[in-house]
Amino acid sequence: MEEHNIKILDDKVEVVYTVPGAGCMVSSALFGTFLSGFVLMIVAPDSGLIRGFFIVIAGLVGLLFSGVILLKLIGVLLGGRVLISIEDGKLASQKIIIPIEEITDIEWAGSSLKYLAIKTKSNQKMKLSTYNLVSEDKIQQVIKQYVIPNGNDELKANWEKRYGIHM
């Protein structure tokens, strides 16, 4: 099976999004934004007072939710195709670089846009966002193969406790 999202180079591993996957996410967020705008601009003015109130609330919530996701996705797409990379003993995203030996725990978090919640030896908590552009399985595969074996004992123990995977 060919891995389109995982690029294994000589000295590093990259998790990248595919153009069709990114297009699907952006078009969904764009559709939600336009639909919410349509509800606010076209449907709400022709409704009665009470019904209009609830339509405006629903439209604003939809606009905020899908608009924020759209803006985040556009920001990520402008930053390049690599979401996460592992190189020289470091786990990195577009904004964060963490030495693997400093990581004590990694777990999935977030509801609408998933991210990796990472805890370090100094009790710092960091987020590596994937923006749902790559499946959790692919990222978990990379973490299991390239991060956990190079991690400290606490990271290995936490990973095994959470996912039941023996290293």
matplotlib code that plots the C-alpha trace (Angstrom):
import matplotlib.pyplot as plt

x = [0.0, 1.5, 1.3, 0.4, 0.5, 3.8, 7.0, 10.1, 13.2, 16.9, 17.1, 13.5, 9.8, 7.1, 3.3, 1.8, -1.7, -2.9, -4.3, -7.6, -8.0, -7.3, -9.6, -12.4, -11.9, -11.7, -14.7, -16.7, -15.7, -16.4, -19.9, -20.7, -19.6, -21.6, -24.7, -24.5, -24.2, -27.1, -29.2, -28.3, -28.7, -31.6, -33.7, -33.6, -34.9, -38.1, -38.9, -41.0, -39.5, -39.2, -38.3, -35.9, -34.2, -33.5, -32.4, -29.9, -28.5, -28.1, -26.6, -24.1, -23.0, -22.6, -20.7, -18.4, -17.7, -17.2, -15.5, -12.9, -12.2, -11.9, -9.4, -7.3, -7.3, -6.2, -3.4, -2.2, -2.4, -0.4, 2.4, 3.2, 2.2, 4.1, 2.0, 4.3, 8.0, 10.4, 14.1, 17.3, 15.4, 12.8, 9.0, 8.0, 5.1, 5.0, 5.2, 6.6, 9.7, 10.0, 12.9, 11.5, 13.3, 11.5, 8.0, 6.3, 2.9, 1.0, -2.7, -5.5, -7.6, -10.1, -13.6, -14.1, -10.4, -8.2, -4.7, -2.0, -1.8, 1.8, 3.2, 6.9, 9.2, 8.9, 5.1, 4.6, 1.5, 1.7, -0.6, 0.4, -2.6, -3.5, -6.7, -8.2, -6.2, -4.6, -6.3, -5.5, -4.4, -1.6, -0.3, -0.6, 1.4, 4.2, 4.2, 4.3, 7.1, 9.3, 8.6, 7.8, 10.9, 13.1, 11.1, 11.9, 10.5, 7.6, 6.4, 6.6, 4.6, 2.0, 1.6, 1.3, -1.2, -3.4, -3.2, -2.3, 0.5, 3.6, 6.8]
y = [0.0, 3.3, 6.1, 9.4, 11.3, 9.9, 10.9, 9.0, 10.8, 9.9, 11.9, 12.8, 11.7, 14.1, 13.9, 15.9, 16.6, 15.7, 18.4, 16.6, 16.2, 19.8, 20.9, 18.8, 20.4, 24.0, 23.5, 22.1, 25.1, 27.5, 26.0, 26.3, 29.9, 30.8, 28.8, 30.7, 34.0, 33.1, 32.3, 35.6, 37.8, 36.2, 33.9, 36.0, 39.3, 37.6, 35.8, 36.9, 38.3, 35.1, 32.9, 35.5, 35.7, 31.9, 32.0, 34.8, 32.9, 29.8, 31.7, 33.5, 30.3, 28.6, 31.6, 31.8, 28.0, 27.5, 30.9, 30.2, 26.8, 28.2, 30.9, 28.3, 26.0, 28.8, 29.8, 26.2, 25.7, 28.9, 27.6, 24.5, 20.9, 19.5, 19.3, 17.3, 16.3, 14.3, 15.1, 15.0, 13.8, 16.5, 16.5, 19.7, 21.5, 24.8, 26.7, 24.3, 22.2, 19.8, 17.5, 13.9, 13.1, 16.0, 14.6, 12.7, 12.3, 12.5, 12.2, 13.2, 16.2, 18.6, 18.1, 19.7, 20.1, 17.4, 18.1, 16.3, 17.4, 17.1, 17.3, 17.8, 17.1, 20.8, 20.4, 22.6, 21.7, 22.2, 21.5, 20.1, 20.7, 18.4, 20.3, 17.0, 17.1, 13.7, 10.8, 10.0, 6.5, 7.8, 10.2, 7.6, 5.2, 7.8, 8.5, 4.8, 4.1, 7.2, 9.0, 6.4, 4.2, 7.3, 8.7, 8.5, 5.7, 7.9, 8.6, 4.9, 4.0, 6.6, 5.5, 1.9, 2.7, 4.8, 2.8, -0.7, -1.0, -2.8, -1.4]
z = [0.0, -1.0, 1.6, 0.0, 3.3, 4.7, 3.0, 4.1, 3.1, 3.9, 7.1, 8.0, 7.9, 6.8, 7.2, 4.3, 3.2, -0.3, -2.6, -3.1, 0.7, 1.3, -1.5, 0.1, 3.5, 2.1, -0.1, 2.8, 5.0, 2.1, 1.6, 5.3, 5.3, 2.2, 3.5, 6.8, 5.0, 2.8, 5.8, 7.4, 4.3, 2.5, 4.8, 8.1, 6.7, 5.3, 8.6, 11.5, 14.7, 16.7, 13.8, 12.5, 15.9, 15.9, 12.2, 13.0, 16.0, 13.9, 11.0, 13.2, 14.9, 11.5, 10.1, 13.1, 13.1, 9.4, 8.9, 11.6, 10.2, 6.6, 7.8, 9.7, 6.7, 4.4, 6.8, 6.9, 3.1, 2.5, 4.8, 2.8, 2.5, 5.5, 8.6, 10.9, 10.4, 12.4, 11.9, 14.0, 17.1, 16.9, 16.2, 14.4, 12.9, 11.0, 14.3, 16.9, 17.3, 20.2, 21.0, 21.2, 24.4, 26.1, 25.3, 28.1, 26.6, 23.3, 22.8, 20.5, 21.5, 19.9, 18.6, 15.2, 14.3, 15.8, 17.1, 19.0, 22.6, 23.7, 27.3, 27.9, 30.9, 32.0, 32.1, 29.0, 26.9, 23.2, 20.2, 16.9, 14.7, 11.8, 10.8, 9.8, 6.6, 7.3, 9.0, 12.6, 11.7, 9.4, 12.0, 14.7, 12.5, 12.2, 15.9, 16.7, 14.2, 14.5, 17.8, 20.4, 19.9, 20.3, 23.2, 26.9, 29.2, 30.5, 26.9, 26.1, 29.2, 28.6, 25.0, 25.9, 28.7, 26.4, 23.2, 24.5, 21.9, 23.1, 21.8]

ax = plt.figure().add_subplot(projection="3d")
ax.plot(x, y, z, "-o")
ax.set_aspect("equal")
plt.show()
